[in-house]
Amino acid sequence: MSNTRLPILRPEGNVPESSRLGGDENSVPVLLSRLDDSIGFFEKNLSNALGWARANSIFQYPFVTACCGMEYMSAMAGRYDISRFGAEFPRFSPRQADLLMIVGTINVKQSPVLKRVFDQMAEPKWVMAFGVCASSGGFYDNYATVQGADRVIPVDVYVPGCPPRPEQVLDGLKILQSKIQSQRHRAATLEKAPDVDMQSLAGKRRSFLGKLLGK
Amino acid sequence: MSQALIDLVREKFPDTAGSSHRGDEVVNVRREQLVEIVSYLRNDAACDMKLLRDIVGVDLLTWRTEMTGGGALASNEAPAYAVQNKPRVEPRFYVAYNLYSITRKHSLRVRLDLRSDDAKVPTITSLYRTADWWERYVYDMFGIEFTGHPNLQRLLMYPEFQGFPLRKDYPVRKRQPLVPELDFPDLIRGPGPGPGGAGVPMSQTHVGRQNVDPNTYD
């Protein structure tokens, strides 16, 4: 057995704060102290356990505004049975829901309502855009329609289709589950749950967009 | 049968002009006579048109231009500022009342032409209760004012909305969000018109749409 310790690349979320600070992304992680290592071990396992629990007990709030609602009903009902994946209960109160499903077109007049519903949901919370209208406005490229619900609230997973088949919804749910599982979860703290940092993401992507458009 | 209806109206009101559009009988009326004629059509036993099917507005701004019918104007490629260089159509608007008689099974369209500098119509809410919402709808979409209407407010759009969306000179891409939009990056549609996207007109972020006038669009 060799004494040299091989550097283990961990998902960023499981590396303790102390070892992440000041590090360059491409460099080999600094050697962990025994304390950091053990904290990381507990954090990782706790995070995995919480992620497992949260990913498999998604209570959704269906924000149904349009014809995608029929496919939502189909995905809920016995044949496709979304409850196989733990998304058992639609909670018709946003305060009890984990997942906001935006099922259908969001028009400008409705957007304050959607934002309010999202704000009423307790952390941790996720959002699924169900169908092209919720994802991008769809073919309603007009004065009355919000061009994608992500213009109003942050969206985690987009399910395309007009309307999407129930299989696509289940696929989107499983993608969301794997996303939840890989996120960093903590025991109850006063801190806000990890979420997409819209500002920094926007900054990064815009530079790419700028390059694309020659700006 | 419907031709007989036009004859009936023209006999009573010689000022009107009858015509037929794709099988629908149309009678053109003047604004001063509108309420009188609609009242006659509703109450006269020979007409008995108790059902107001709808009231529609039409904007003829791009009618018989190169962008005939407005379909081309609604596409992404047509520069909207070209509208300014087209001959203006006057009277620009018209309002059409589609009436139907349930007992006699005949229908008639009453058409009223309006100049753009005087787009006002007397209300017929005293004759048909359903005219209340139809007139609010036409006001909402075209900005045609119905004088005497009890509650002339927007029906579909929100009160903060500026302008009239179905007018042909309303910018196709103009958006008026109610909540500040997140500047979520979108490679296809470009940054949103929210605070983060300010400075880059949404129209200019579209591939193939660089030729539009940024002052015309949002």
Contacts between the chains, C-beta under 8 A, distances in Angstrom:
chain1	res1	chain2	res2	distance
A	108	B	158	6.8
A	108	B	175	7.4
A	108	B	176	6.7
A	108	B	177	6.0
A	108	B	178	5.5
A	109	B	157	7.3
A	109	B	158	4.9
A	109	B	178	7.0
A	111	B	177	6.8
A	111	B	178	5.4
A	111	B	179	5.2
A	112	B	178	5.4
A	112	B	179	5.5
A	115	B	179	5.2
A	136	B	186	7.5
A	136	B	188	7.4
A	136	B	189	6.7
A	137	B	189	7.8
A	142	B	165	7.8
A	142	B	172	7.8
A	143	B	165	4.4
A	143	B	170	7.0
A	143	B	174	6.4
A	143	B	175	6.9
A	143	B	176	7.4
A	144	B	156	7.7
A	144	B	157	7.1
A	144	B	165	7.2
A	146	B	177	7.2
A	146	B	181	7.8
A	147	B	175	7.4
A	147	B	189	5.9
A	147	B	192	7.2
A	148	B	184	7.4
A	148	B	186	7.0
A	148	B	189	7.5
A	150	B	182	6.6
A	150	B	184	4.4
A	150	B	186	7.8
A	151	B	177	7.3
A	151	B	181	4.2
A	151	B	182	5.7
A	151	B	184	6.3
A	151	B	192	4.9
A	151	B	194	7.0
A	152	B	179	5.8
A	152	B	181	6.8
A	152	B	182	6.8
A	153	B	182	7.6
A	154	B	182	7.0
A	154	B	184	7.6
A	198	B	182	5.9
A	198	B	183	7.9
A	198	B	184	7.0
A	201	B	185	7.3
A	202	B	182	7.9
A	202	B	183	5.1
A	202	B	184	6.8
A	202	B	185	5.7
A	202	B	196	5.9
A	205	B	185	3.6
A	206	B	183	7.9
A	206	B	185	5.7
A	206	B	191	6.8
A	208	B	185	7.9
A	209	B	185	5.8
A	209	B	187	6.3
A	209	B	190	7.6
A	209	B	191	7.2
A	209	B	205	8.0
A	212	B	187	6.9
A	213	B	205	6.7
A	215	B	200	7.4
